[in-house]
Amino acid sequence: MNEMQKEELYQIQVRLFRLAQLKWNISAPKCSEIFKKYDIYGYIETCYEFFHVQGDEASLADIEKYLENLGCKK
């Protein structure tokens, strides 16, 4: 991953964190707990090629499905 892709990955991770926090109506610490426990940042990196070409809402929907499959209750 080149430097430009790393920067874009970081921006995607930040946007999706904030979007999740707002959509799920939870605090930043609670959202951070979920992202860490289920390695959402790693998941976003794994799915980078997919996430960087689609909108944040679609990416968050994918993350929600991933969390649901892992048994996460927000």
N, C-alpha and C positions, 0 to 999 in steps of 0.2 A: 504494500500500500504506500503510495507516494505521499508527500506532505500535504498536497491539496486534498487528497482523499481523506487523510487523517483529520484535517480541519473540517471537512464536510461531515464526516462521521461524528465528530464532536458536536457540531451544530445540530445534526439530526437527533442525537441523544438528548441534548438540552431541550429542544423543541418537544420531543415526545414525552420527556419527563414532565414538563410544564403542562402539556395537553392532558396527560393522564391525571395529574393532580387536579386540574380543573374539572375534567369530565367525571372523575370518581369522587369529587368533592371531599378530598382528604388533604391533610396537612403535608407540607414538604417533608418533615421527618417520617411520616407514615409511608409516603410514596417512596422515599429513599429506602426504607426498610424492605418494601416489596421488591424494588428494583435490585437491591443487593441480594436478598434471600433467593430470588429466582434468576439471578444473573442476567437481568434484562439488558444491561449494557453490552454484555457478551453476545446476547442474542441479536441485538441491533447490529453489532459488528459482523456477525455471521451472515445476517440478511442484508448487509449493506448494499450489495448490487441490486437487490430488489427494492429496498426502501428508498434509495436515492432517486429513483425514477417515478415513484408514486407519491401521492399526497400524504400528509401527516395523518389525516383521519383514517385512511386505508391502512397505514402502517400501525396505528394504534389499535385498529380492529384486529389486525393480525396478532399483535402482542396480547390483546385480551383473550383471543382464542388459545394462544400458547399458554397463558396463565390458567385458563379454564381447564385445559388438558392436564396441567400439572396439579390441579385441585386447589388452586389459590382462590381464597374468598377475600375480596377487597373489602 
